[in-house]
Amino acid sequence: MSMTVPSTVPGESLRAWYDEHLVDDVVLYDITAQAATSLSALLVKRQLTAADALEQEHWGARVRLVAQQQRALDPADRAGLIAQQQAWLEEADALAERSTQLA
């Protein structure tokens, strides 16, 4: 699943990329919220395909945590938005890589 940020930008320079491309905080907030939505979709898929109830609960708890983190986003905290977005992108990449390895 592709996320909504430039895929060629290394994590440490994501803020520089957004600054260079004049991405304002309102748009950055929307992009970060979309990253949460995309990650949640991956997590729900894991929850629905879980092998047992314990695994289902694990993924369900992760879905709830992402939703909680998304509600806590501060639209005025540019650095915080980028940091949270980067964390979600890394998790989504790890989930996608793990799916590829298991296939």
C-alpha positions as CSV (number, residue, x, y, z in Angstrom):
1,M,0.0,0.0,0.0
2,S,1.5,3.3,-1.0
3,M,1.4,6.2,1.5
4,T,0.7,9.8,0.6
5,V,4.2,11.3,1.1
6,P,7.1,11.3,-1.4
7,S,8.6,7.8,-1.3
8,T,12.0,8.9,-2.3
9,V,12.6,11.2,0.7
10,P,14.7,9.7,3.5
11,G,13.0,10.1,6.9
12,E,15.6,12.5,8.3
13,S,14.9,15.0,5.5
14,L,11.2,14.8,5.3
15,R,10.8,18.2,7.0
16,A,13.3,19.7,4.6
17,W,11.3,18.3,1.7
18,Y,8.0,19.7,3.0
19,D,9.7,23.1,3.6
20,E,11.3,23.1,0.2
21,H,8.0,22.4,-1.5
22,L,6.2,25.0,0.6
23,V,3.8,22.5,2.1
24,D,1.9,24.5,4.7
25,D,0.8,23.2,8.0
26,V,-2.9,22.7,7.0
27,V,-1.9,20.4,4.2
28,L,0.8,18.7,6.3
29,Y,-1.9,17.9,8.9
30,D,-4.1,16.4,6.2
31,I,-1.2,14.3,4.8
32,T,-0.4,13.1,8.3
33,A,-4.0,12.2,9.0
34,Q,-4.0,10.3,5.7
35,A,-0.9,8.4,6.8
36,A,-2.9,7.3,10.0
37,T,-5.8,6.2,7.9
38,S,-3.6,4.2,5.5
39,L,-1.8,2.5,8.4
40,S,-5.1,1.8,10.1
41,A,-6.3,0.0,6.9
42,L,-3.2,-2.2,7.0
43,L,-3.7,-3.0,10.7
44,V,-7.4,-3.8,10.2
45,K,-6.5,-6.2,7.4
46,R,-4.1,-7.9,9.8
47,Q,-6.8,-8.0,12.5
48,L,-9.3,-9.6,10.1
49,T,-6.8,-12.2,8.9
50,A,-5.4,-13.0,12.4
51,A,-4.9,-16.7,13.2
52,D,-6.5,-16.5,16.7
53,A,-8.3,-14.2,19.2
54,L,-5.0,-13.1,20.8
55,E,-3.6,-12.0,17.5
56,Q,-6.9,-10.2,16.7
57,E,-6.7,-8.3,19.9
58,H,-3.1,-7.3,19.3
59,W,-4.0,-5.8,16.0
60,G,-7.2,-4.3,17.3
61,A,-5.2,-2.6,20.1
62,R,-2.8,-1.2,17.5
63,V,-5.7,0.2,15.5
64,R,-7.1,1.9,18.6
65,L,-3.7,3.4,19.5
66,V,-3.3,4.8,16.0
67,A,-6.8,6.4,16.2
68,Q,-5.8,7.8,19.6
69,Q,-2.6,9.2,18.2
70,Q,-4.4,10.7,15.3
71,R,-6.9,12.5,17.6
72,A,-4.0,13.9,19.5
73,L,-2.3,15.5,16.5
74,D,-1.7,19.2,17.0
75,P,-2.2,21.0,13.7
76,A,0.2,23.8,14.8
77,D,3.1,21.4,15.7
78,R,4.9,21.0,12.4
79,A,7.8,19.0,13.9
80,G,5.3,16.8,15.8
81,L,3.2,16.1,12.7
82,I,6.3,15.1,10.7
83,A,7.7,12.9,13.5
84,Q,4.4,11.1,13.9
85,Q,3.9,10.7,10.2
86,Q,7.4,9.3,9.8
87,A,6.7,6.8,12.6
88,W,3.5,5.7,10.9
89,L,5.2,5.4,7.5
90,E,8.0,3.3,8.9
91,E,5.5,1.0,10.6
92,A,3.5,0.7,7.3
93,D,6.7,-0.1,5.4
94,A,7.6,-2.8,8.0
95,L,4.1,-4.3,7.8
96,A,4.3,-4.3,4.0
97,E,7.8,-5.8,3.9
98,R,6.7,-8.5,6.4
99,S,3.7,-9.4,4.2
100,T,6.0,-9.7,1.2
101,Q,8.3,-12.0,3.1
102,L,5.4,-14.2,4.3
103,A,3.9,-14.5,0.8
